[in-house]
Amino acid sequence: MEQNRRNFLKASGLIAGGAILNPFTGYGYNSAVGETIKVALIGCGGRGTGAAAQALSTSQNVQIVAMADAFKDRLDDSYKNLTAKKYKNAAGQPVDIKTKVDVPEDRKFVGFDAFKKAIALKDVDVVILATPPGFRPSHFEEAVKNNKHIFMEKPVATDAPGIRKVLEVAEEAKKKKLNVVVGLQRHYQANYREAIKRIHDGALGDIVGGQVYWVGSSPWMKERQANQTEMEYQMRNWYYFNWLCGDHISEQHVHNIDVANWVKNGYPVSIQGSGGRQVRTGKAYGEIYDHHTLDLVYADGTVISSQCRQFEGTWNRVDEAFVGTKGRIDSFDDKKTILKDYKGGVIYHHDNSNYRNPYQVEHDELFAAIAKGEYKFADAENGAKSTMTSIMGRMATYSGKQIKWEEALNSDINLFPDKLAWDASPKVLPGPDGLYPVAIPGKTQVI
């Protein structure tokens, strides 16, 4: 794993295992340059639609040939947007993608099993997995079983059993030499790549502390509609239920936690923290907290502090800062990514004049590798372990206890429903007052 992570950190390409030409013999891939790379989109919400547009905005010959979602209206809206809206490439130039969408009605799949039908199509080379995160482990498993290259959004699970499944399937993907990119896009952003490469080369000495933040406002919320079953309501309002979202510490703050792990070149051995529901307390906000504050403790004793909250009208910051024995980096902001020593001298100042959108770059590099028949990307293991770090953080704030890595990873608490059907019940249900049970530190069991 450490060798893979060191390779990930190479600014030139995040190569985890080397470029291997034509490794796909026997699996039926389009590995030659110039052939059409065919994609199935699994999960047709805003992020899935954006990821599909980015796949189509690469310089390769890419087509979306299948779409799948639990809800027909989401699929229809996505199809309409992909064939009507204007998009941009990594350099910000407009691209016309509508001619690259070839999805007739018989390749539009709806329902809980829609993903299997889309992934099983023989001429599909790549799948984009962008459903709510709770579905990611089973969808990832299905994609690897069917020998597809994969782009999957973060986080990659919402509980420890899901993480263990992703880690297991990640090993199978490596054996099959399937490219897997996870949407932790800072790994594809030039200022992060260049600055962290220098940090790992010792420019700041040993990293002895830091802060990572996602403190901002609340995202969308969906009101309950008449005649919705509980399953449909939670699926529509997925951000506020842990089996689907994992709490915003996982769904959103995983980006910053992942940067801490990247800089430290490892994962915390323990986490303690606190959190709660201070502002967002109504029925529509399900069971998740609105703030978390953590201490991430690494094997060498380094403590990285972590904050995430979703309060309106407050100080906002989405960024990271780190302190080393020789110097520090105060921000990864595109315009002021500066490594400096303690005398005020600049060690490295990133030139942002050739900025490229990292959401697009991750697709540019994935599809370029596939077009050349190269195996270059194995992001799933790090994606799973950084997601696990965020889940550990949730365990710490929900329980009020110090949580250790091994006990968290081995937890058998499974958040996923026993049955997926519109008339089936999720495991967390509202009380007579319409409010959902919320974790109580000191009482809630998380292991």
Buried (B, 14 or more C-beta within 10 A) or exposed (E): EEEBBEBBBEEEBBBBBEEEEEBBEEBEBBBEEEBBBBBBBBBBBEBBBBBBBBBBBBEBBBBBBBBBBBBBEBBBBBBEBBBEEEBBBBEEEEBEBEEBBEBEEEBBBBBBEBBBBBBBBEEBBBBBBBBBBBBBBBBBBBBBBBBBBBBBBBBBBBBBBBBBBBBEBBEBBBEBBBBBBBBBBBBBBBBBBBBBBBBBEEBBBEBBEBBBBBBBEBEEEBEBEEEBEBBBBBBBBBBBBBBBBBBBBBBBBBBBBBBBBBBBBBBBBBBBBEBBBEBBEEBBBBBBBBBBBBBBBBEEEBBBBBBBBBBEEEEEBBBBBBBBEBBBBBBBBEEEBBBBBEEEEEBBEBEEEEBBBBBBBBBBBBBBBBBBBBBBBBBBBBBBBBBBBBBBBBBBBBBBBEBBBEBBBEBEEBBBBEEBEEEEBBEBEBEEEEBBEBBEBEEBEBB
